Amino acid sequence: MTDPLAGQSQEPGTGGAPRFLVLSALLLAGALIAFLWYGTGRKDSQPAAVHLPFGSAEQVYAPALSVEAITLARTENYLHQEVTTIAGRLVNSGDRAVSRVEFNVEFQDQMSQVVLRHSFISAAPQPLAARGSRDLEVSLEHIPSSWNNREPVFRVAGLEFVQQR
């Protein structure tokens, strides 16, 4: 009796080439999808630097905004890092309401040179009314050891007026 499959002998490896190409194509497609998914997701999740307007009208109004009654406190957080908290009172002595104010806080050394400049935006649920004030607080972890341990200088770097209706 003759074996019907005897004439169709295959050498090892001759049928694996198409399987290898399909598997490679699937892996490449999966890698491409993963790159597009995670690559674009990371770009969108990175916070963009946001700055408030500081045109001529804002620059003229900036001297009406000041930070008073500044207090400094140093504490240690749960990771044993030293945190410096700056608290004060944001005062609007002008005649316009302000919704947000951007500050540059400058820490200086003994020779009055800036050793750290930290930018932040002060915002609250309610706008800061004309001739009004509100509490202000910012905490920082990494202040250089060359800081002179005096009050930092607050400079207005931008502001947003309340829209008139």
C-alpha positions as CSV (number, residue, x, y, z in Angstrom):
1,M,0.0,0.0,0.0
2,T,1.3,3.4,-0.8
3,D,1.1,6.3,1.5
4,P,-0.7,9.2,-0.1
5,L,1.3,11.7,1.9
6,A,4.6,10.1,1.2
7,G,5.1,12.2,-1.9
8,Q,4.4,15.5,-0.2
9,S,7.3,15.6,2.2
10,Q,8.2,19.0,3.5
11,E,11.5,20.1,4.7
12,P,11.6,21.8,8.0
13,G,11.3,25.6,7.6
14,T,9.8,25.8,4.2
15,G,6.3,26.6,5.5
16,G,7.5,29.0,8.2
17,A,8.3,32.0,6.0
18,P,4.7,33.2,5.5
19,R,4.0,32.7,9.2
20,F,7.1,34.7,10.1
21,L,6.1,37.6,7.9
22,V,2.5,37.7,9.3
23,L,3.8,37.7,12.8
24,S,6.4,40.4,12.1
25,A,3.7,42.6,10.4
26,L,1.4,42.2,13.5
27,L,4.2,43.1,15.9
28,L,5.2,46.1,13.8
29,A,1.5,47.3,13.6
30,G,1.1,46.8,17.4
31,A,4.3,48.8,18.0
32,L,3.1,51.6,15.7
33,I,-0.3,51.8,17.4
34,A,1.4,51.8,20.9
35,F,3.7,54.6,19.8
36,L,0.9,56.7,18.4
37,W,-1.3,56.1,21.4
38,Y,1.3,56.8,24.1
39,G,3.4,59.3,22.2
40,T,0.6,61.7,21.5
41,G,-0.9,61.2,24.9
42,R,2.2,62.3,26.7
43,K,2.5,65.5,24.6
44,D,-1.0,66.4,25.4
45,S,-0.6,65.7,29.2
46,Q,2.4,67.9,29.6
47,P,1.4,71.2,31.1
48,A,2.1,74.2,28.8
49,A,3.6,77.3,30.3
50,V,0.7,79.6,30.8
51,H,1.3,83.3,31.1
52,L,-1.3,86.0,31.7
53,P,-1.5,89.1,29.5
54,F,0.9,92.0,30.4
55,G,0.3,94.6,27.7
56,S,0.3,98.3,28.3
57,A,-3.0,98.5,30.2
58,E,-1.8,95.7,32.6
59,Q,1.6,97.3,33.0
60,V,0.0,100.6,33.9
61,Y,-2.2,98.9,36.5
62,A,0.5,96.6,38.0
63,P,1.6,99.2,40.7
64,A,-1.9,99.0,42.2
65,L,-1.3,95.4,43.1
66,S,1.0,94.5,46.0
67,V,1.7,91.7,48.5
68,E,1.8,92.9,52.1
69,A,2.2,91.3,55.5
70,I,4.5,88.6,54.2
71,T,5.4,85.7,56.5
72,L,7.8,82.9,55.9
73,A,7.6,79.4,57.4
74,R,9.9,76.4,56.9
75,T,8.7,72.9,57.6
76,E,9.5,69.4,56.6
77,N,7.1,67.3,54.5
78,Y,6.5,63.6,54.8
79,L,9.4,62.9,52.4
80,H,11.8,64.7,54.8
81,Q,12.2,67.6,52.3
82,E,12.3,71.1,53.6
83,V,9.4,73.3,52.3
84,T,9.3,77.0,52.5
85,T,5.8,78.6,52.7
86,I,5.2,82.2,51.9
87,A,2.0,83.7,53.0
88,G,0.8,87.3,52.6
89,R,-2.1,89.5,51.6
90,L,-2.7,90.4,48.0
91,V,-4.0,94.0,47.9
92,N,-5.7,95.7,45.0
93,S,-5.5,99.4,45.6
94,G,-6.8,100.3,42.1
95,D,-10.2,100.9,40.7
96,R,-10.6,97.7,38.6
97,A,-11.5,94.1,39.7
98,V,-8.9,91.5,38.8
99,S,-9.6,87.8,38.4
100,R,-6.0,86.4,38.3
101,V,-2.5,87.8,38.9
102,E,0.8,86.3,37.8
103,F,3.8,86.9,40.0
104,N,7.5,86.4,39.7
105,V,8.8,85.7,43.2
106,E,12.5,86.5,43.5
107,F,14.8,85.2,46.2
108,Q,18.1,87.1,46.5
109,D,21.5,86.4,48.0
110,Q,23.5,88.7,50.3
111,M,24.6,90.8,47.4
112,S,20.9,91.3,46.2
113,Q,21.4,89.1,43.2
114,V,18.5,86.8,42.2
115,V,19.3,83.2,43.1
116,L,15.8,81.8,42.4
117,R,12.8,83.2,40.4
118,H,9.5,81.3,40.8
119,S,6.5,82.2,38.6
120,F,3.0,81.4,39.8
121,I,-0.6,82.6,39.2
122,S,-2.8,83.7,42.1
123,A,-6.4,82.8,41.4
124,A,-9.5,82.4,43.6
125,P,-13.1,81.5,43.0
126,Q,-14.1,85.1,43.4
127,P,-12.3,88.0,41.7
128,L,-10.2,90.5,43.7
129,A,-12.4,93.5,43.9
130,A,-11.2,97.1,43.5
131,R,-9.7,98.3,46.8
132,G,-10.0,94.8,48.1
133,S,-7.6,92.1,49.4
134,R,-7.3,88.4,49.8
135,D,-4.9,85.9,51.3
136,L,-2.1,84.5,49.2
137,E,0.1,81.5,49.9
138,V,2.8,79.6,47.9
139,S,5.0,76.7,48.9
140,L,8.4,75.9,47.5
141,E,10.7,72.9,48.1
142,H,14.0,73.8,46.5
143,I,15.4,77.2,47.5
144,P,19.2,77.6,47.1
145,S,21.3,77.7,50.2
146,S,22.7,81.1,49.1
147,W,19.3,82.7,49.7
148,N,19.6,85.5,52.3
149,N,16.5,84.3,54.3
150,R,14.8,87.7,53.8
151,E,11.4,88.3,52.3
152,P,11.3,87.5,48.6
153,V,10.4,90.3,46.1
154,F,7.0,89.9,44.4
155,R,6.9,91.4,40.9
156,V,3.6,91.4,38.9
157,A,4.3,89.6,35.6
158,G,0.8,89.5,34.2
159,L,-2.9,90.0,35.2
160,E,-6.3,89.4,34.0
161,F,-9.1,92.0,34.5
162,V,-12.6,91.0,35.2
163,Q,-14.6,91.4,32.0
164,Q,-17.0,94.3,32.1
165,R,-20.6,93.4,31.3
